[in-house]
Amino acid sequence: VGCTNDETYPSLWDTNAEFGAIFLFDSVEDCCRQNGHNSRCSVVDYCLSTTCAGLYHPTSVDESTCVNDNDHAFGKNPEFLFGSPGDCCEKFYEDKLCLMKTVC
């Protein structure tokens, strides 16, 4: 189970504060932490990008995120590009919370 910003969810989550507090979060980091993801968290971001490279790369040390968009300067360097977000997180972020973003 991961986190997403997909707007397709039951309307009850908006109208009932108890449900909203359980399922809706201000940030993906809050969602991941609340759902017990202390080291790896799968994220599907429906608004981040319209182009997908298919390979995952690190974003920055501060963001602790691996994403499969085309917004990087790594070219085809295999040391920075991975077939899975988990491999990318393991290589660059070790024990930190690493967000694994898959863009559409």
Sequence and secondary structure as in RCSB ss.txt:
>XXXX:A:sequence
VGCTNDETYPSLWDTNAEFGAIFLFDSVEDCCRQNGHNSRCSVVDYCLSTTCAGLYHPTSVDESTCVNDNDHAFG
KNPEFLFGSPGDCCEKFYEDKLCLMKTVC
>XXXX:A:secstr
  EE    S THHHH HHHHHHH  SSHHHHHHHTT SSEEEEEESSS S EEEEEEE  TTTTEEEEES  S T
T TTT BSSHHHHHHHHHTTS EEEEEE 
